[in-house]
Amino acid sequence: MKKNLIIILLFFLFVRVGDVNAKENLPEVFKDYSFGLNDNIINYQWKIDSVRKTNEREIYLLKKNNWIMYCVVEFGSGSIKDTECKIP
């Protein structure tokens, strides 16, 4: 009986340690990432995974630790008109 109790306690000890280590690298959920594409890449270490281009906008798929974020860059008159980034 004591042996089973020790095994169960050790199991829960290791499960909690694994859970705490996994949460260290997650992006902050309520942080405002909408400032722009460059801001998210430089200041928050998001990486560009893919880019889709249309006539009026480019859609960037960013990744960070299995999280994804979409950034839409809109163009008007040959320059950047607006940038919006969101975590789905």
Residue pairs with C-beta under 8 A, 6 or more apart in sequence:
25 65
26 65
26 67
27 33
27 44
27 64
27 65
27 67
27 87
29 87
31 44
33 40
33 44
33 46
33 69
33 85
33 86
33 87
34 84
34 85
34 86
35 85
36 71
36 83
36 85
37 60
37 62
37 71
37 73
37 83
37 85
40 46
40 62
40 69
40 71
40 85
41 47
41 48
41 62
44 64
45 64
46 62
46 63
46 64
46 69
47 62
47 63
47 64
48 60
48 61
48 62
49 61
49 62
49 63
49 68
50 60
50 61
51 58
51 59
51 60
51 61
52 58
52 59
52 61
53 59
56 74
56 75
56 76
57 72
57 73
57 74
57 75
58 72
58 73
58 75
59 70
59 71
59 72
59 73
60 70
60 71
60 72
60 73
61 68
61 69
61 70
62 68
62 69
62 70
62 71
62 85
63 69
67 87
68 87
68 88
69 85
69 86
69 87
69 88
70 85
70 86
70 88
71 83
71 84
71 85
72 83
72 84
72 85
73 80
73 82
73 83
74 80
74 81
74 82
74 83
75 81
